[in-house]
Amino acid sequence: MSPARDRDKWDTKHASKDHYGPASDILQRLLPHLRTEGNAIDIGGGRGRHSILLAKHGLSVTCADISPIALSHAEHAANLESLQINTLEIDLEETGMPDGPWDVVVSFLFLWRPLIPEMIESISENGVLVIVQPTETNLQRHNKPPQRFLLGNGELPNLIGNLDVLHYEEDWLEDGRHDAVIVCRKPVLTE
């Protein structure tokens, strides 16, 4: 899909909603693994529900998304919560990962495999990467997301390179999907 068509699709979807909704129960449960200060980026952050949770957690957050309408909603929602988040309109499939380093990178329901090595590269030493993505098993109960946006069963741990795994699970989880969830930390380089 062309970047303009992709942007139009997401703008239409986000224009039809009037609120951003609560953060995922999964991400709320994972907060103890995350830093409480530093720079965070919410990949494909949409209307900012996870960005707002990360800002409440103490992080300086950038919500990155292709949809300017979604980002406008994210800014509004943050203002309602008396929080500050940065927004970045970006087509991650076209331009790649925004420059870091990032202390926390969250990718929630956004799968573009070529971006994962860039996400890892952009993490600061001792920084944390969180990925939550449905697997193929999800199709047993749901027809969305479609196959091309699903991880293979057991695939996620093989995508994170030499990061240290802090938490990994793959199951039918709180949000009602069969998700693969990983939290990993970039090791500190020793000389």
C-alpha positions in Angstrom: 0.0 0.0 0.0 1.3 3.5 -0.8 2.2 5.8 2.1 -0.6 8.2 1.1 -3.2 5.4 1.0 -1.9 3.9 4.3 -2.1 7.4 5.9 -5.7 7.9 4.5 -6.7 4.5 5.8 -5.5 5.2 9.4 -6.8 8.8 9.3 -10.3 7.5 8.4 -10.1 4.9 11.2 -9.0 7.4 13.8 -11.5 10.1 12.7 -14.4 7.7 13.4 -13.5 7.4 17.2 -14.1 10.0 19.8 -11.7 8.8 22.6 -8.4 7.2 22.9 -9.3 4.4 25.3 -7.3 2.9 28.2 -3.9 1.5 27.9 -3.6 -2.2 27.4 -3.8 -4.4 30.5 -0.7 -6.1 29.2 1.4 -3.0 29.1 0.2 -1.9 32.5 1.3 -5.2 33.9 4.8 -4.8 32.3 5.5 -1.3 33.8 7.7 -2.7 36.6 10.2 -3.7 33.9 10.4 -0.2 32.5 12.5 2.7 33.6 10.8 5.6 35.3 12.8 8.3 33.6 14.4 8.9 30.2 13.2 9.1 26.6 10.6 6.6 25.3 9.1 6.1 21.9 5.7 4.5 21.2 6.0 2.9 17.7 2.7 3.2 15.8 1.3 4.9 18.9 -2.0 6.0 17.2 -4.2 8.0 19.6 -1.7 7.8 22.4 -3.2 5.4 24.9 0.2 3.8 25.6 2.1 7.0 25.3 0.0 8.5 28.0 0.6 5.5 30.3 4.3 5.8 29.7 4.2 9.6 30.5 2.4 8.9 33.7 5.2 6.4 34.5 7.7 9.3 34.4 9.1 9.0 30.9 9.5 11.7 28.3 7.4 10.2 25.5 7.3 10.5 21.7 4.2 9.0 20.1 5.2 8.1 16.5 2.4 7.3 14.0 1.6 7.8 10.3 -1.8 9.4 11.0 -1.9 13.2 11.8 -5.5 12.7 13.0 -4.4 10.1 15.5 -1.6 12.2 16.7 -3.9 15.2 17.2 -6.1 13.0 19.3 -3.0 11.9 21.3 -2.0 15.5 22.0 -5.6 16.3 23.1 -5.8 13.2 25.3 -2.5 14.1 27.0 -3.7 17.6 27.6 -6.8 16.3 29.3 -4.5 14.3 31.6 -2.3 17.4 32.2 0.6 15.5 30.6 3.1 16.4 27.9 3.9 14.0 25.0 5.7 14.7 21.8 4.2 13.6 18.6 6.0 12.6 15.4 4.2 12.0 12.1 6.2 9.4 10.4 5.8 6.5 8.0 8.1 4.0 9.7 7.9 1.6 6.8 9.3 4.3 4.5 11.7 6.2 6.7 12.7 3.7 9.3 13.3 4.2 13.0 13.7 7.8 14.3 17.1 8.7 15.7 17.7 7.6 19.3 19.0 6.7 21.6 15.8 5.7 23.3 15.6 4.4 26.9 12.3 2.6 26.2 11.0 1.5 22.9 7.4 0.2 22.8 6.0 -1.6 19.8 2.4 -2.6 20.5 0.4 -4.1 17.6 2.8 -2.8 15.0 4.7 -5.4 13.0 7.2 -4.4 10.3 10.0 -6.9 10.7 12.7 -4.8 8.9 12.2 -2.1 11.6 13.1 -4.5 14.5 16.9 -4.4 14.0 16.7 -0.6 13.8 14.6 -0.5 17.0 17.3 -2.6 18.7 20.1 -0.3 17.4 18.3 2.8 18.6 18.0 1.6 22.3 20.4 3.2 24.8 22.7 0.9 26.8 20.6 -0.7 29.5 17.5 0.5 27.6 14.4 -1.6 27.3 12.4 -2.9 24.2 8.8 -4.0 24.6 7.1 -5.8 21.7 3.5 -7.1 21.9 2.1 -8.7 18.8 -0.5 -11.3 18.0 0.7 -14.7 16.6 -0.8 -16.9 14.0 -2.7 -18.8 16.7 -4.8 -15.6 17.0 -6.6 -16.6 13.8 -8.3 -19.5 15.6 -10.6 -16.9 17.3 -10.2 -13.6 15.3 -9.9 -12.7 11.7 -7.9 -9.5 12.5 -5.2 -8.7 12.3 -4.7 -10.5 9.0 -1.9 -13.1 8.5 0.7 -10.7 7.2 0.6 -8.8 10.6 1.0 -11.9 12.7 4.1 -13.4 14.2 4.8 -17.0 13.7 4.4 -19.1 16.8 7.6 -18.9 18.8 9.1 -16.4 16.3 9.5 -13.3 18.5 12.5 -14.4 20.7 14.5 -15.0 17.5 14.0 -11.4 16.3 15.6 -9.6 19.3 19.3 -10.3 18.6 21.6 -10.2 21.6 19.2 -8.4 24.0 18.7 -9.8 27.5 15.2 -11.2 27.9 13.5 -9.9 31.1 10.1 -11.3 30.3 8.6 -13.5 27.6 5.2 -15.1 27.2 3.0 -16.3 24.3 -0.6 -17.1 25.1 -4.2 -16.0 25.1 -3.8 -12.9 27.3 -5.8 -10.1 29.0 -6.5 -8.2 25.8 -8.3 -11.2 24.3 -5.7 -12.0 21.6 -3.1 -14.7 21.3 -0.1 -12.4 21.8 3.6 -12.8 21.9 5.0 -10.5 24.5 8.7 -9.7 25.1 10.5 -7.3 27.3 14.3 -7.2 26.8 17.2 -5.0 27.8 20.2 -3.9 25.8 23.3 -5.0 27.7 25.9 -2.4 28.8 29.0 -2.8 26.8 32.1 -3.6 28.8 35.6 -2.7 27.6 
